[in-house]
Amino acid sequence: MEKTHCQSLILLIAAQLLRGYALPSPDLTAKMDQPDTEMPQTTHPDLDPTFKAQVKRLHKLTVYGRWLLVGILWLTLAPLSLWGWQYELSLMRSHFTWAALRYAIVYNRIPALGLAFCIGMTVAVLVWQSRNVIWGLPPQEQHRLEQQVRRISQQGPSHPLWKWIGKP
């Protein structure tokens, strides 16, 4: 019996440290000695299904915002960069060589940086979203989203994201 109590206390401390909370107070460890039926049931906002739905909506909004930024970059910066490479592109269409590509990149740096920025942002968002889909949200990002939902809820309807996040 004592061994399971120690194991549950260790698991509680480890879970709280991983989630970024402080160590439990001594009176909480004293309550651990009581049977499970006597433990008071507290409603933590993290366990609230509407809170979880709000965090999920905020994450979805973040994903849409990142893809919107990438789309705006491809619709504005990429055409301007390609326009700056107009002569080099016509030269490469007739006689493509790696030297011509290198010439275009080295001697027209601003259009090259514009295209590199568009490609880099696209790859970054793809990698970020793939990581979230495959392995789930990291604890730090989950905690950041939860804090942001709390701030939005505290500010109420005056917050710009309230109409997307605040509704139950």
N, C-alpha and C positions, 0 to 999 in steps of 0.2 A: 504494500500500500504506500509506503514512504517513497519507494522508488518511482512510482507513477506521479506522485506529487512533485518530485524534483524534476522529472522529465517535462511535466506540463509547465512548470515555472521556467525552465530553460527555453522551452519552445515559445512561451509568451515573450520572454525577454528578447530572444532572437528575432521574432516577428516584429516586435516594436522597433528594434534597432534597424532592421532592414527597411522598415517603412519610414524611418527618420524621426520617431517619437523618442521621448525621454524614457529612462528606466522607470518601472512601476514604483509607486510609493510603498513604504513598509506596511501601511494598512491594507493595501491591495494584496500583498503577499499573505497577510494574516487571514484575509477573506478566502484565500486559496485553500486553507485548511478545512473550510466548511464543505459539506456535500454540494453537488451541483444543483440540487433542487432549491437550495437556500440562496444561491447567487442572485443578486438583483439583475434583472434584464434592463439594460439601458439601450436607448435608441441612439446609435451613433449615426451621424449624417452619411458616413461612407456606406452604411448598410441599407440606407433608404433607397428604394427602387427609383423614385423620381430623381434623386440626386445622381444616381448612376446614369440615368437616361440623359440628364442635363450634361454630365461629363462627356457622354458619348456624342451628344449633339455638338458640343464645343469642339471635340476632336474632329468630327465630320466637317464642321465649319472651317477648322484649321486646314484640313486637307484640301477643301474646295478653294480656300484662299491662296494656298501655295500653287495649286494648278492654275488659278486665275492669273497669278503673277507670271507664271511661266508662259501662259498664253499671250498675255499682254507684251511680254518681252519678244516673243516670236512674231507678233503682229506689228511691233513698232521698231525694235532695235535690229532685228534680223534683216528686214528689207532695206533699212538705211545702210547697214553694213554691206549687204550685197550690192547696193547701188554704188558704194565706194569702191567696190571691186569690179565695176562694170567692164573696164578695159581688160583686166587680167582674166576675167571669166570668159570673155570672147576669145582671148588668146588661147586659153586652156581648152576651149571647146574645139578649136581647129587643130591644135597640136598639144595634147596633154603630155606634160613631163613633170616629174617630181621637182625638177629645178624651177619650173614655172610656178608651181604651187608654193615652193619655198620663197621665191621672189615676191609673190603676192603677200605672203605672211610677213616677211621681213621688212619690205619697203612700204607696206600699207598697214601699219600696226593698229590704227584705230578701228578699221573695219574688222581686222583679225581679232582684236580684243572683244568687239561687240559680238561676233559669232561665237567666240570661245565662252563668253559670259552666258549666252543663250544655251549653248550645249551644256555647260557646267551646271547651270541652274536646273535644267531638265534632268540630268543624271543625278544630281543631288536629291531632287524630290522623288525620283524613281527609287533610289536606294533607301531613302527615309521611309517611304510608304511600303516598300517591300519588306523592310525590317519589321515594321509595325504589323504587317499582315502575317508574316512567318512566325516571329517570336513574340508578338504582342508589344504593348507599350512598356518601355522601361519604367521602373518605379519612380525615378526622378520626374519624368515627363507626366506620369499619372498624377503625381503629387502636385506638380505645377498646374495641371488642368483642374484638379480639385480646388486648389487655392483660388484660381481664377473664377471658377463657378461660384465659390463663396463670396468673392468680391462683387461679382455681378449681382448676386442675390441680395447682398447687403445694400448696394446702391439702388437697386430696384429699377423702375421703368425709365429713369433718367440715363441709364447706361445704354450705349449704342447697341450692344449685343443682347439686351434684355428680351427683345421680341423674338429672337431665335432660341435663346437659352432658357429664359425665365418661365416660359409656359410649362405647366405640368403635363 
